[in-house]
């Protein structure tokens, strides 16, 4: 980037920085959403909540189903990649 171009685009630096940061946050969120260990930890936490008795069974069942669905999606996707289904 030349000196003139750098000076002319300097006011856009905060926008570029914000866009870069938003991309990094999105990538991290994707990694966490597709991390089996985070899902397992969530299931363990739900079981502890169930044992404490402070939460309704319906709420816990719904949260557990959501975590299990995410886990099945992740494992199904991995299976397709391993089988060569996606290129």
mmCIF file as gemmi writes it, N, C-alpha and C atoms, coordinates in Angstrom:
data_model
loop_
_atom_site.group_PDB
_atom_site.id
_atom_site.type_symbol
_atom_site.label_atom_id
_atom_site.label_alt_id
_atom_site.label_comp_id
_atom_site.label_asym_id
_atom_site.label_entity_id
_atom_site.label_seq_id
_atom_site.pdbx_PDB_ins_code
_atom_site.Cartn_x
_atom_site.Cartn_y
_atom_site.Cartn_z
_atom_site.occupancy
_atom_site.B_iso_or_equiv
_atom_site.pdbx_formal_charge
_atom_site.auth_seq_id
_atom_site.auth_asym_id
_atom_site.pdbx_PDB_model_num
ATOM 1 N N . UNK Axp A 1 ? 0.863 -1.164 0 1 0 ? 1 A 1
ATOM 2 C CA . UNK Axp A 1 ? 0 0 0 1 0 ? 1 A 1
ATOM 3 C C . UNK Axp A 1 ? 0.906 1.222 0 1 0 ? 1 A 1
ATOM 4 N N . UNK Axp A 2 ? 0.601 2.152 -0.889 1 0 ? 2 A 1
ATOM 5 C CA . UNK Axp A 2 ? 1.393 3.357 -0.991 1 0 ? 2 A 1
ATOM 6 C C . UNK Axp A 2 ? 1.031 4.363 0.087 1 0 ? 2 A 1
ATOM 7 N N . UNK Axp A 3 ? 1.849 5.392 0.194 1 0 ? 3 A 1
ATOM 8 C CA . UNK Axp A 3 ? 1.646 6.423 1.204 1 0 ? 3 A 1
ATOM 9 C C . UNK Axp A 3 ? 0.321 7.144 0.995 1 0 ? 3 A 1
ATOM 10 N N . UNK Axp A 4 ? 0.038 7.525 -0.234 1 0 ? 4 A 1
ATOM 11 C CA . UNK Axp A 4 ? -1.206 8.257 -0.53 1 0 ? 4 A 1
ATOM 12 C C . UNK Axp A 4 ? -2.417 7.374 -0.241 1 0 ? 4 A 1
ATOM 13 N N . UNK Axp A 5 ? -2.37 6.144 -0.707 1 0 ? 5 A 1
ATOM 14 C CA . UNK Axp A 5 ? -3.483 5.223 -0.465 1 0 ? 5 A 1
ATOM 15 C C . UNK Axp A 5 ? -3.669 5 1.03 1 0 ? 5 A 1
ATOM 16 N N . UNK Axp A 6 ? -2.579 4.835 1.743 1 0 ? 6 A 1
ATOM 17 C CA . UNK Axp A 6 ? -2.653 4.64 3.185 1 0 ? 6 A 1
ATOM 18 C C . UNK Axp A 6 ? -3.287 5.826 3.886 1 0 ? 6 A 1
ATOM 19 N N . UNK Axp A 7 ? -2.926 7.028 3.469 1 0 ? 7 A 1
ATOM 20 C CA . UNK Axp A 7 ? -3.503 8.227 4.076 1 0 ? 7 A 1
ATOM 21 C C . UNK Axp A 7 ? -4.976 8.394 3.737 1 0 ? 7 A 1
ATOM 22 N N . UNK Axp A 8 ? -5.333 8.089 2.489 1 0 ? 8 A 1
ATOM 23 C CA . UNK Axp A 8 ? -6.726 8.241 2.07 1 0 ? 8 A 1
ATOM 24 C C . UNK Axp A 8 ? -7.646 7.214 2.722 1 0 ? 8 A 1
ATOM 25 N N . UNK Axp A 9 ? -7.135 6.033 2.981 1 0 ? 9 A 1
ATOM 26 C CA . UNK Axp A 9 ? -7.978 4.989 3.579 1 0 ? 9 A 1
ATOM 27 C C . UNK Axp A 9 ? -7.851 4.933 5.1 1 0 ? 9 A 1
ATOM 28 N N . UNK Axp A 10 ? -7.062 5.818 5.703 1 0 ? 10 A 1
ATOM 29 C CA . UNK Axp A 10 ? -6.893 5.834 7.149 1 0 ? 10 A 1
ATOM 30 C C . UNK Axp A 10 ? -8.208 5.985 7.907 1 0 ? 10 A 1
ATOM 31 N N . UNK Axp A 11 ? -9.141 6.818 7.437 1 0 ? 11 A 1
ATOM 32 C CA . UNK Axp A 11 ? -10.418 6.898 8.169 1 0 ? 11 A 1
ATOM 33 C C . UNK Axp A 11 ? -11.196 5.58 8.198 1 0 ? 11 A 1
ATOM 34 N N . UNK Axp A 12 ? -10.89 4.671 7.294 1 0 ? 12 A 1
ATOM 35 C CA . UNK Axp A 12 ? -11.591 3.38 7.258 1 0 ? 12 A 1
ATOM 36 C C . UNK Axp A 12 ? -10.957 2.342 8.182 1 0 ? 12 A 1
ATOM 37 N N . UNK Axp A 13 ? -9.835 2.665 8.804 1 0 ? 13 A 1
ATOM 38 C CA . UNK Axp A 13 ? -9.129 1.7 9.663 1 0 ? 13 A 1
ATOM 39 C C . UNK Axp A 13 ? -10.019 1.151 10.77 1 0 ? 13 A 1
ATOM 40 N N . UNK Axp A 14 ? -10.798 1.974 11.486 1 0 ? 14 A 1
ATOM 41 C CA . UNK Axp A 14 ? -11.666 1.392 12.526 1 0 ? 14 A 1
ATOM 42 C C . UNK Axp A 14 ? -12.684 0.401 11.965 1 0 ? 14 A 1
ATOM 43 N N . UNK Axp A 15 ? -13.182 0.664 10.777 1 0 ? 15 A 1
ATOM 44 C CA . UNK Axp A 15 ? -14.154 -0.243 10.15 1 0 ? 15 A 1
ATOM 45 C C . UNK Axp A 15 ? -13.483 -1.562 9.809 1 0 ? 15 A 1
ATOM 46 N N . UNK Axp A 16 ? -12.276 -1.481 9.232 1 0 ? 16 A 1
ATOM 47 C CA . UNK Axp A 16 ? -11.549 -2.718 8.898 1 0 ? 16 A 1
ATOM 48 C C . UNK Axp A 16 ? -11.219 -3.502 10.167 1 0 ? 16 A 1
ATOM 49 N N . UNK Axp A 17 ? -10.841 -2.799 11.224 1 0 ? 17 A 1
ATOM 50 C CA . UNK Axp A 17 ? -10.537 -3.465 12.487 1 0 ? 17 A 1
ATOM 51 C C . UNK Axp A 17 ? -11.756 -4.14 13.083 1 0 ? 17 A 1
ATOM 52 N N . UNK Axp A 18 ? -12.882 -3.469 13.008 1 0 ? 18 A 1
ATOM 53 C CA . UNK Axp A 18 ? -14.132 -4.03 13.529 1 0 ? 18 A 1
ATOM 54 C C . UNK Axp A 18 ? -14.546 -5.258 12.717 1 0 ? 18 A 1
ATOM 55 N N . UNK Axp A 19 ? -14.395 -5.183 11.397 1 0 ? 19 A 1
ATOM 56 C CA . UNK Axp A 19 ? -14.736 -6.326 10.546 1 0 ? 19 A 1
ATOM 57 C C . UNK Axp A 19 ? -13.822 -7.511 10.847 1 0 ? 19 A 1
ATOM 58 N N . UNK Axp A 20 ? -12.547 -7.236 11.032 1 0 ? 20 A 1
ATOM 59 C CA . UNK Axp A 20 ? -11.597 -8.3 11.349 1 0 ? 20 A 1
ATOM 60 C C . UNK Axp A 20 ? -11.966 -8.962 12.672 1 0 ? 20 A 1
ATOM 61 N N . UNK Axp A 21 ? -12.278 -8.133 13.676 1 0 ? 21 A 1
ATOM 62 C CA . UNK Axp A 21 ? -12.652 -8.652 14.987 1 0 ? 21 A 1
ATOM 63 C C . UNK Axp A 21 ? -13.937 -9.484 14.91 1 0 ? 21 A 1
ATOM 64 N N . UNK Axp A 22 ? -14.905 -9.013 14.137 1 0 ? 22 A 1
ATOM 65 C CA . UNK Axp A 22 ? -16.162 -9.745 13.978 1 0 ? 22 A 1
ATOM 66 C C . UNK Axp A 22 ? -15.91 -11.112 13.336 1 0 ? 22 A 1
ATOM 67 N N . UNK Axp A 23 ? -15.01 -11.177 12.362 1 0 ? 23 A 1
ATOM 68 C CA . UNK Axp A 23 ? -14.677 -12.453 11.728 1 0 ? 23 A 1
ATOM 69 C C . UNK Axp A 23 ? -14.03 -13.406 12.73 1 0 ? 23 A 1
ATOM 70 N N . UNK Axp A 24 ? -13.124 -12.915 13.564 1 0 ? 24 A 1
ATOM 71 C CA . UNK Axp A 24 ? -12.467 -13.761 14.569 1 0 ? 24 A 1
ATOM 72 C C . UNK Axp A 24 ? -13.481 -14.278 15.583 1 0 ? 24 A 1
ATOM 73 N N . UNK Axp A 25 ? -14.404 -13.419 16.013 1 0 ? 25 A 1
ATOM 74 C CA . UNK Axp A 25 ? -15.437 -13.842 16.969 1 0 ? 25 A 1
ATOM 75 C C . UNK Axp A 25 ? -16.331 -14.911 16.356 1 0 ? 25 A 1
ATOM 76 N N . UNK Axp A 26 ? -16.706 -14.72 15.096 1 0 ? 26 A 1
ATOM 77 C CA . UNK Axp A 26 ? -17.54 -15.703 14.403 1 0 ? 26 A 1
ATOM 78 C C . UNK Axp A 26 ? -16.82 -17.044 14.292 1 0 ? 26 A 1
ATOM 79 N N . UNK Axp A 27 ? -15.534 -17.018 13.936 1 0 ? 27 A 1
ATOM 80 C CA . UNK Axp A 27 ? -14.766 -18.259 13.819 1 0 ? 27 A 1
ATOM 81 C C . UNK Axp A 27 ? -14.682 -18.985 15.152 1 0 ? 27 A 1
ATOM 82 N N . UNK Axp A 28 ? -14.459 -18.227 16.234 1 0 ? 28 A 1
ATOM 83 C CA . UNK Axp A 28 ? -14.384 -18.841 17.558 1 0 ? 28 A 1
ATOM 84 C C . UNK Axp A 28 ? -15.734 -19.437 17.967 1 0 ? 28 A 1
ATOM 85 N N . UNK Axp A 29 ? -16.804 -18.723 17.666 1 0 ? 29 A 1
ATOM 86 C CA . UNK Axp A 29 ? -18.133 -19.23 17.989 1 0 ? 29 A 1
ATOM 87 C C . UNK Axp A 29 ? -18.418 -20.522 17.22 1 0 ? 29 A 1
ATOM 88 N N . UNK Axp A 30 ? -18.008 -20.593 15.973 1 0 ? 30 A 1
ATOM 89 C CA . UNK Axp A 30 ? -18.181 -21.809 15.171 1 0 ? 30 A 1
ATOM 90 C C . UNK Axp A 30 ? -17.396 -22.966 15.777 1 0 ? 30 A 1
ATOM 91 N N . UNK Axp A 31 ? -16.16 -22.7 16.183 1 0 ? 31 A 1
ATOM 92 C CA . UNK Axp A 31 ? -15.348 -23.762 16.798 1 0 ? 31 A 1
ATOM 93 C C . UNK Axp A 31 ? -16.004 -24.271 18.074 1 0 ? 31 A 1
ATOM 94 N N . UNK Axp A 32 ? -16.485 -23.354 18.902 1 0 ? 32 A 1
ATOM 95 C CA . UNK Axp A 32 ? -17.11 -23.757 20.16 1 0 ? 32 A 1
ATOM 96 C C . UNK Axp A 32 ? -18.424 -24.495 19.922 1 0 ? 32 A 1
ATOM 97 N N . UNK Axp A 33 ? -19.187 -24.061 18.926 1 0 ? 33 A 1
ATOM 98 C CA . UNK Axp A 33 ? -20.466 -24.705 18.637 1 0 ? 33 A 1
ATOM 99 C C . UNK Axp A 33 ? -20.265 -26.123 18.121 1 0 ? 33 A 1
ATOM 100 N N . UNK Axp A 34 ? -19.135 -26.376 17.485 1 0 ? 34 A 1
ATOM 101 C CA . UNK Axp A 34 ? -18.872 -27.691 16.906 1 0 ? 34 A 1
ATOM 102 C C . UNK Axp A 34 ? -17.88 -28.505 17.72 1 0 ? 34 A 1
ATOM 103 N N . UNK Axp A 35 ? -17.686 -28.14 18.97 1 0 ? 35 A 1
ATOM 104 C CA . UNK Axp A 35 ? -16.742 -28.839 19.84 1 0 ? 35 A 1
ATOM 105 C C . UNK Axp A 35 ? -17.49 -29.864 20.682 1 0 ? 35 A 1
ATOM 106 N N . UNK Axp A 36 ? -17.172 -31.138 20.458 1 0 ? 36 A 1
ATOM 107 C CA . UNK Axp A 36 ? -17.858 -32.202 21.198 1 0 ? 36 A 1
ATOM 108 C C . UNK Axp A 36 ? -17.614 -32.113 22.695 1 0 ? 36 A 1
ATOM 109 N N . UNK Axp A 37 ? -16.436 -31.691 23.098 1 0 ? 37 A 1
ATOM 110 C CA . UNK Axp A 37 ? -16.144 -31.63 24.529 1 0 ? 37 A 1
ATOM 111 C C . UNK Axp A 37 ? -17.015 -30.581 25.224 1 0 ? 37 A 1
ATOM 112 N N . UNK Axp A 38 ? -17.321 -29.485 24.527 1 0 ? 38 A 1
ATOM 113 C CA . UNK Axp A 38 ? -18.205 -28.473 25.108 1 0 ? 38 A 1
ATOM 114 C C . UNK Axp A 38 ? -19.622 -29.025 25.253 1 0 ? 38 A 1
ATOM 115 N N . UNK Axp A 39 ? -20.051 -29.817 24.297 1 0 ? 39 A 1
ATOM 116 C CA . UNK Axp A 39 ? -21.385 -30.423 24.371 1 0 ? 39 A 1
ATOM 117 C C . UNK Axp A 39 ? -21.434 -31.436 25.509 1 0 ? 39 A 1
ATOM 118 N N . UNK Axp A 40 ? -20.373 -32.24 25.635 1 0 ? 40 A 1
ATOM 119 C CA . UNK Axp A 40 ? -20.327 -33.206 26.743 1 0 ? 40 A 1
ATOM 120 C C . UNK Axp A 40 ? -20.354 -32.494 28.087 1 0 ? 40 A 1
ATOM 121 N N . UNK Axp A 41 ? -19.607 -31.393 28.197 1 0 ? 41 A 1
ATOM 122 C CA . UNK Axp A 41 ? -19.604 -30.621 29.448 1 0 ? 41 A 1
ATOM 123 C C . UNK Axp A 41 ? -20.998 -30.074 29.736 1 0 ? 41 A 1
ATOM 124 N N . UNK Axp A 42 ? -21.702 -29.64 28.686 1 0 ? 42 A 1
ATOM 125 C CA . UNK Axp A 42 ? -23.066 -29.157 28.858 1 0 ? 42 A 1
ATOM 126 C C . UNK Axp A 42 ? -24.003 -30.25 29.342 1 0 ? 42 A 1
ATOM 127 N N . UNK Axp A 43 ? -23.825 -31.46 28.817 1 0 ? 43 A 1
ATOM 128 C CA . UNK Axp A 43 ? -24.652 -32.582 29.252 1 0 ? 43 A 1
ATOM 129 C C . UNK Axp A 43 ? -24.375 -32.932 30.709 1 0 ? 43 A 1
ATOM 130 N N . UNK Axp A 44 ? -23.123 -32.878 31.108 1 0 ? 44 A 1
ATOM 131 C CA . UNK Axp A 44 ? -22.774 -33.144 32.512 1 0 ? 44 A 1
ATOM 132 C C . UNK Axp A 44 ? -23.379 -32.081 33.419 1 0 ? 44 A 1
ATOM 133 N N . UNK Axp A 45 ? -23.306 -30.834 32.971 1 0 ? 45 A 1
ATOM 134 C CA . UNK Axp A 45 ? -23.886 -29.745 33.754 1 0 ? 45 A 1
ATOM 135 C C . UNK Axp A 45 ? -25.399 -29.911 33.897 1 0 ? 45 A 1
ATOM 136 N N . UNK Axp A 46 ? -26.055 -30.322 32.821 1 0 ? 46 A 1
ATOM 137 C CA . UNK Axp A 46 ? -27.5 -30.56 32.895 1 0 ? 46 A 1
ATOM 138 C C . UNK Axp A 46 ? -27.826 -31.682 33.877 1 0 ? 46 A 1
ATOM 139 N N . UNK Axp A 47 ? -27.007 -32.728 33.89 1 0 ? 47 A 1
ATOM 140 C CA . UNK Axp A 47 ? -27.236 -33.83 34.821 1 0 ? 47 A 1
ATOM 141 C C . UNK Axp A 47 ? -27.084 -33.353 36.269 1 0 ? 47 A 1
ATOM 142 N N . UNK Axp A 48 ? -26.1 -32.502 36.508 1 0 ? 48 A 1
ATOM 143 C CA . UNK Axp A 48 ? -25.923 -31.953 37.857 1 0 ? 48 A 1
ATOM 144 C C . UNK Axp A 48 ? -27.119 -31.087 38.249 1 0 ? 48 A 1
ATOM 145 N N . UNK Axp A 49 ? -27.633 -30.327 37.289 1 0 ? 49 A 1
ATOM 146 C CA . UNK Axp A 49 ? -28.804 -29.495 37.546 1 0 ? 49 A 1
ATOM 147 C C . UNK Axp A 49 ? -30.02 -30.366 37.849 1 0 ? 49 A 1
ATOM 148 N N . UNK Axp A 50 ? -30.126 -31.485 37.128 1 0 ? 50 A 1
ATOM 149 C CA . UNK Axp A 50 ? -31.24 -32.415 37.344 1 0 ? 50 A 1
ATOM 150 C C . UNK Axp A 50 ? -31.166 -33 38.759 1 0 ? 50 A 1
ATOM 151 N N . UNK Axp A 51 ? -29.966 -33.362 39.181 1 0 ? 51 A 1
ATOM 152 C CA . UNK Axp A 51 ? -29.791 -33.941 40.514 1 0 ? 51 A 1
ATOM 153 C C . UNK Axp A 51 ? -30.061 -32.926 41.62 1 0 ? 51 A 1
ATOM 154 N N . UNK Axp A 52 ? -29.79 -31.645 41.348 1 0 ? 52 A 1
ATOM 155 C CA . UNK Axp A 52 ? -30.024 -30.619 42.373 1 0 ? 52 A 1
ATOM 156 C C . UNK Axp A 52 ? -31.511 -30.383 42.595 1 0 ? 52 A 1
ATOM 157 N N . UNK Axp A 53 ? -32.324 -30.638 41.562 1 0 ? 53 A 1
ATOM 158 C CA . UNK Axp A 53 ? -33.765 -30.497 41.686 1 0 ? 53 A 1
ATOM 159 C C . UNK Axp A 53 ? -34.272 -29.064 41.629 1 0 ? 53 A 1
ATOM 160 N N . UNK Axp A 54 ? -33.428 -28.123 41.284 1 0 ? 54 A 1
ATOM 161 C CA . UNK Axp A 54 ? -33.839 -26.722 41.244 1 0 ? 54 A 1
ATOM 162 C C . UNK Axp A 54 ? -34.476 -26.313 39.908 1 0 ? 54 A 1
ATOM 163 N N . UNK Axp A 55 ? -34.422 -27.177 38.939 1 0 ? 55 A 1
ATOM 164 C CA . UNK Axp A 55 ? -34.935 -26.847 37.616 1 0 ? 55 A 1
ATOM 165 C C . UNK Axp A 55 ? -36.001 -27.845 37.208 1 0 ? 55 A 1
ATOM 166 N N . UNK Axp A 56 ? -36.901 -27.379 36.345 1 0 ? 56 A 1
ATOM 167 C CA . UNK Axp A 56 ? -37.975 -28.243 35.881 1 0 ? 56 A 1
ATOM 168 C C . UNK Axp A 56 ? -37.479 -29.307 34.92 1 0 ? 56 A 1
ATOM 169 N N . UNK Axp A 57 ? -38.102 -30.46 34.981 1 0 ? 57 A 1
ATOM 170 C CA . UNK Axp A 57 ? -37.71 -31.58 34.127 1 0 ? 57 A 1
ATOM 171 C C . UNK Axp A 57 ? -37.896 -31.255 32.645 1 0 ? 57 A 1
ATOM 172 N N . UNK Axp A 58 ? -38.964 -30.536 32.318 1 0 ? 58 A 1
ATOM 173 C CA . UNK Axp A 58 ? -39.224 -30.188 30.919 1 0 ? 58 A 1
ATOM 174 C C . UNK Axp A 58 ? -38.127 -29.29 30.366 1 0 ? 58 A 1
ATOM 175 N N . UNK Axp A 59 ? -37.695 -28.311 31.16 1 0 ? 59 A 1
ATOM 176 C CA . UNK Axp A 59 ? -36.62 -27.411 30.717 1 0 ? 59 A 1
ATOM 177 C C . UNK Axp A 59 ? -35.326 -28.181 30.485 1 0 ? 59 A 1
ATOM 178 N N . UNK Axp A 60 ? -35.017 -29.066 31.403 1 0 ? 60 A 1
ATOM 179 C CA . UNK Axp A 60 ? -33.789 -29.843 31.288 1 0 ? 60 A 1
ATOM 180 C C . UNK Axp A 60 ? -33.845 -30.787 30.094 1 0 ? 60 A 1
ATOM 181 N N . UNK Axp A 61 ? -34.999 -31.408 29.879 1 0 ? 61 A 1
ATOM 182 C CA . UNK Axp A 61 ? -35.154 -32.301 28.726 1 0 ? 61 A 1
ATOM 183 C C . UNK Axp A 61 ? -34.969 -31.547 27.419 1 0 ? 61 A 1
ATOM 184 N N . UNK Axp A 62 ? -35.539 -30.357 27.336 1 0 ? 62 A 1
ATOM 185 C CA . UNK Axp A 62 ? -35.409 -29.554 26.119 1 0 ? 62 A 1
ATOM 186 C C . UNK Axp A 62 ? -33.955 -29.174 25.862 1 0 ? 62 A 1
ATOM 187 N N . UNK Axp A 63 ? -33.258 -28.734 26.898 1 0 ? 63 A 1
ATOM 188 C CA . UNK Axp A 63 ? -31.847 -28.357 26.757 1 0 ? 63 A 1
ATOM 189 C C . UNK Axp A 63 ? -31.001 -29.571 26.379 1 0 ? 63 A 1
ATOM 190 N N . UNK Axp A 64 ? -31.301 -30.714 26.982 1 0 ? 64 A 1
ATOM 191 C CA . UNK Axp A 64 ? -30.569 -31.939 26.682 1 0 ? 64 A 1
ATOM 192 C C . UNK Axp A 64 ? -30.791 -32.365 25.231 1 0 ? 64 A 1
ATOM 193 N N . UNK Axp A 65 ? -32.031 -32.268 24.751 1 0 ? 65 A 1
ATOM 194 C CA . UNK Axp A 65 ? -32.326 -32.619 23.359 1 0 ? 65 A 1
ATOM 195 C C . UNK Axp A 65 ? -31.577 -31.719 22.384 1 0 ? 65 A 1
ATOM 196 N N . UNK Axp A 66 ? -31.488 -30.424 22.693 1 0 ? 66 A 1
ATOM 197 C CA . UNK Axp A 66 ? -30.763 -29.499 21.822 1 0 ? 66 A 1
ATOM 198 C C . UNK Axp A 66 ? -29.281 -29.873 21.748 1 0 ? 66 A 1
ATOM 199 N N . UNK Axp A 67 ? -28.689 -30.198 22.9 1 0 ? 67 A 1
ATOM 200 C CA . UNK Axp A 67 ? -27.284 -30.589 22.917 1 0 ? 67 A 1
ATOM 201 C C . UNK Axp A 67 ? -27.056 -31.895 22.151 1 0 ? 67 A 1
ATOM 202 N N . UNK Axp A 68 ? -27.953 -32.845 22.333 1 0 ? 68 A 1
ATOM 203 C CA . UNK Axp A 68 ? -27.815 -34.12 21.638 1 0 ? 68 A 1
ATOM 204 C C . UNK Axp A 68 ? -27.98 -33.951 20.126 1 0 ? 68 A 1
ATOM 205 N N . UNK Axp A 69 ? -28.883 -33.073 19.709 1 0 ? 69 A 1
ATOM 206 C CA . UNK Axp A 69 ? -29.047 -32.797 18.277 1 0 ? 69 A 1
ATOM 207 C C . UNK Axp A 69 ? -27.773 -32.197 17.695 1 0 ? 69 A 1
ATOM 208 N N . UNK Axp A 70 ? -27.18 -31.247 18.427 1 0 ? 70 A 1
ATOM 209 C CA . UNK Axp A 70 ? -25.923 -30.647 17.967 1 0 ? 70 A 1
ATOM 210 C C . UNK Axp A 70 ? -24.835 -31.708 17.848 1 0 ? 70 A 1
ATOM 211 N N . UNK Axp A 71 ? -24.768 -32.601 18.819 1 0 ? 71 A 1
ATOM 212 C CA . UNK Axp A 71 ? -23.773 -33.666 18.803 1 0 ? 71 A 1
ATOM 213 C C . UNK Axp A 71 ? -23.981 -34.596 17.609 1 0 ? 71 A 1
ATOM 214 N N . UNK Axp A 72 ? -25.219 -34.948 17.329 1 0 ? 72 A 1
ATOM 215 C CA . UNK Axp A 72 ? -25.511 -35.821 16.185 1 0 ? 72 A 1
ATOM 216 C C . UNK Axp A 72 ? -25.149 -35.135 14.871 1 0 ? 72 A 1
ATOM 217 N N . UNK Axp A 73 ? -25.414 -33.842 14.777 1 0 ? 73 A 1
ATOM 218 C CA . UNK Axp A 73 ? -25.062 -33.1 13.566 1 0 ? 73 A 1
ATOM 219 C C . UNK Axp A 73 ? -23.558 -33.096 13.366 1 0 ? 73 A 1
ATOM 220 N N . UNK Axp A 74 ? -22.819 -32.834 14.445 1 0 ? 74 A 1
ATOM 221 C CA . UNK Axp A 74 ? -21.362 -32.805 14.348 1 0 ? 74 A 1
ATOM 222 C C . UNK Axp A 74 ? -20.827 -34.167 13.932 1 0 ? 74 A 1
ATOM 223 N N . UNK Axp A 75 ? -21.294 -35.2 14.581 1 0 ? 75 A 1
ATOM 224 C CA . UNK Axp A 75 ? -20.803 -36.542 14.268 1 0 ? 75 A 1
ATOM 225 C C . UNK Axp A 75 ? -21.224 -36.992 12.882 1 0 ? 75 A 1
ATOM 226 N N . UNK Axp A 76 ? -22.408 -36.613 12.451 1 0 ? 76 A 1
ATOM 227 C CA . UNK Axp A 76 ? -22.854 -36.949 11.099 1 0 ? 76 A 1
ATOM 228 C C . UNK Axp A 76 ? -22.021 -36.257 10.06 1 0 ? 76 A 1
ATOM 229 N N . UNK Axp A 77 ? -21.698 -35.01 10.305 1 0 ? 77 A 1
ATOM 230 C CA . UNK Axp A 77 ? -20.871 -34.249 9.377 1 0 ? 77 A 1
ATOM 231 C C . UNK Axp A 77 ? -19.476 -34.846 9.305 1 0 ? 77 A 1
ATOM 232 N N . UNK Axp A 78 ? -18.896 -35.202 10.457 1 0 ? 78 A 1
ATOM 233 C CA . UNK Axp A 78 ? -17.569 -35.802 10.476 1 0 ? 78 A 1
ATOM 234 C C . UNK Axp A 78 ? -17.567 -37.121 9.712 1 0 ? 78 A 1
ATOM 235 N N . UNK Axp A 79 ? -18.631 -37.883 9.86 1 0 ? 79 A 1
ATOM 236 C CA . UNK Axp A 79 ? -18.72 -39.175 9.189 1 0 ? 79 A 1
ATOM 237 C C . UNK Axp A 79 ? -18.729 -38.981 7.676 1 0 ? 79 A 1
ATOM 238 N N . UNK Axp A 80 ? -19.46 -37.96 7.192 1 0 ? 80 A 1
ATOM 239 C CA . UNK Axp A 80 ? -19.48 -37.685 5.757 1 0 ? 80 A 1
ATOM 240 C C . UNK Axp A 80 ? -18.104 -37.301 5.247 1 0 ? 80 A 1
ATOM 241 N N . UNK Axp A 81 ? -17.385 -36.515 6.014 1 0 ? 81 A 1
ATOM 242 C CA . UNK Axp A 81 ? -16.046 -36.097 5.605 1 0 ? 81 A 1
ATOM 243 C C . UNK Axp A 81 ? -15.116 -37.294 5.57 1 0 ? 81 A 1
ATOM 244 N N . UNK Axp A 82 ? -15.187 -38.157 6.597 1 0 ? 82 A 1
ATOM 245 C CA . UNK Axp A 82 ? -14.323 -39.334 6.639 1 0 ? 82 A 1
ATOM 246 C C . UNK Axp A 82 ? -14.633 -40.315 5.522 1 0 ? 82 A 1
ATOM 247 N N . UNK Axp A 83 ? -15.899 -40.421 5.143 1 0 ? 83 A 1
ATOM 248 C CA . UNK Axp A 83 ? -16.296 -41.331 4.075 1 0 ? 83 A 1
ATOM 249 C C . UNK Axp A 83 ? -16.008 -40.76 2.694 1 0 ? 83 A 1
ATOM 250 N N . UNK Axp A 84 ? -15.55 -39.514 2.639 1 0 ? 84 A 1
ATOM 251 C CA . UNK Axp A 84 ? -15.261 -38.899 1.363 1 0 ? 84 A 1
ATOM 252 C C . UNK Axp A 84 ? -16.476 -38.31 0.688 1 0 ? 84 A 1
ATOM 253 N N . UNK Axp A 85 ? -17.548 -38.104 1.445 1 0 ? 85 A 1
ATOM 254 C CA . UNK Axp A 85 ? -18.776 -37.554 0.883 1 0 ? 85 A 1
ATOM 255 C C . UNK Axp A 85 ? -18.652 -36.101 0.499 1 0 ? 85 A 1
ATOM 256 N N . UNK Axp A 86 ? -17.841 -35.363 1.226 1 0 ? 86 A 1
ATOM 257 C CA . UNK Axp A 86 ? -17.624 -33.958 0.913 1 0 ? 86 A 1
ATOM 258 C C . UNK Axp A 86 ? -16.212 -33.77 0.421 1 0 ? 86 A 1
ATOM 259 N N . UNK Axp A 87 ? -16.069 -32.979 -0.612 1 0 ? 87 A 1
ATOM 260 C CA . UNK Axp A 87 ? -14.733 -32.754 -1.149 1 0 ? 87 A 1
ATOM 261 C C . UNK Axp A 87 ? -14.426 -31.294 -1.191 1 0 ? 87 A 1
